[in-house]
């Protein structure tokens, strides 16, 4: 037989608790926490932990010593908040710096090449026509940049009212003019046939187009392949109105387009 370690009540050898006071016979670690309700004769006991209970994720609990487990994720949240604050402050500072630089540029000296100019200086040039135009006069040497037949120099030497008529021509001409011209090869083009200037378009002083008149005595054009050589030839132009001048137009080849040149030749 054994006795209760607290109230000395006689107990059996296998008794773990006292039948009278409820004392645990295996330890005395809870002496200061034991209580006994004498009125209701009902023993009430609150457990006391001698060590902190094991922490369990996502659980809040309170033991007899009022121990609150701290959540592990709180430090991480605090660090994240600090990082966010630092990033926001840095971004605001950068925006402020860029704004200051932009304001400073407004008052810096602008290079002459980028300074604004008056509206008169910004007037655009007239739009170029689809064809490149060259205008010449009688006896004037004009250089024609023909990329196909080669760059050449051409001159209108004379214009003469002709009395010759071709009875087989269907052109009803009021006036026929014999025009003498000279062309000289300055550089070779892509063509292997050489430079050959023969066909002209014409317009009288009223703006009506003329026509080439067939036949007639004169010099015929010849192809030029040697740089520096030249040829003089004649062409006949028939117009339908008496004119004070003739516009003689010659087409030539330029990159991605067809250019033309015009000689305004007085007839008197």
Helices and strands as residue ranges (DSSP letters): E 2-3, E 10-11, G 31-33, E 34-37, E 42-45, H 74-106, G 112-114, E 133-137, E 141-144, E 152-162, E 175-185, E 201-203, E 211-212, E 230-239, E 245-254, E 257-266
